[in-house]
């Protein structure tokens, strides 16, 4: 059996479930005997850097040398020291590793041609729509994706004899507010262009909305383009011109890279998934194959129903947690909530010193001794739950990561999530085959409530 470690940082509080689906599709299609361990952090959502450091501590849990392959997704990691720490551990493992989307020296890469795709967008604006004054609104300046997309914008302008003005470039992050702030900035200095080229849809939507509030109309007054073809692109009004690709396809290709390495085949350092321009209303084009907004509305309705289920379960759990007098009792309440959310196997691993301290009232005395990096050599399974049975007080070595109570099954996916107070390690959670929670974005809310 091969073992894969997926190291992933969420987009704010959202797990990118597409990466997992892409890997699963390849494994099932090729009938591979592979198990997946996901080490998931939520390190870019909280404004408290010490909290985020506690999130990234999960990278210290696994011995990556014991894996047969690593898939790395840290495009959203904005703390450079943590980004470098994760990359260093992956490289030092000397295990075949594939980076999703980002180019990282020493690793394979599965992604799309950011540069070539953005060239198509900018050339379309110039050739088809006659744009000459074009502003670029980018994401994080250090992001590989953003740098590639900006370089394409700059190169195309030069090739068509358009003066490149640094004043027409605005960069912040990939959020909606970047588009809002960019429009306010350019409007205030009198540099409203023929077109805004945005690094993603979030930015484009924010820019569109702010322009509308200021009395402008898109594309009558200027064009706007995005990138990534998220739901925001085709369901917004106007529909956003964008570059479309599938993250599932990217992850599928990443698994293919590892599979070919295992087979001893020659493997290209970079593999691309298909990406194509989708020209829509925001640049003045009409895409007759556009997605129907009614489909989006239906999905949002049922998503709201699922969210209500989540809130009901966590509300009950929160009330019950306040009544608990031990970590074991807290774990039992968490089990009830997770079981209702279709997660049938869970482990709550905690620092043994902290568990023991609840019985002698000396938490304050051990506070300064709590770890801020890594985990102690021995942990305690406060709750081990599977097939409706709860086991408590199960001892184990941290190198095993989970108690050896049950045999693994082919195709199992384990998700490891850190438990911490700010930067201080408390333990971690292990959830097995919790696809419903991942797909519907219940993981963060449930763990945060606990």
Buried (B, 14 or more C-beta within 10 A) or exposed (E): EBBBBBBBBBBEBBBBBBBBBBBBBBBEEEEBEBBBBBBBBBBBBBEEBEBBBBBBBBBBBBEBEEBBBBBBBBBBBBBEEBBEBBBEBBBEBEBBBBBBBBBBEEBBBBBBBBBEBBBBBBBBBBEEBEBBBBBBBBBBEEBBBBBBBBBBBBBBBEEBEBEEEEEBBBBBBBBBEBBBBBBBBBBEEEBBBBBBBBBBBBBBBBBBBBBBEEEBEBBEEBBBBBBBBBEBBBBBEBBBBBBBBBBBBBBBBBBBBBBBBBEEEEBEEEBBBEBEBBBBBBBBBEEEEBBEEEEBEEEEEEEEEBBEBBEEBBEBBEEBBEEBEEBBBBBBBBBBBBBBBEBBBBBBBBBBBBBEBBEEEEEEEEEEEBBEEEBBEEBBBBBBBBEEEEEBEBEBEBEEBBBEEEEEEEBBBBBBBBBBEEBBBBBBBBBBBBBEBBBBBBBBBBBEBB
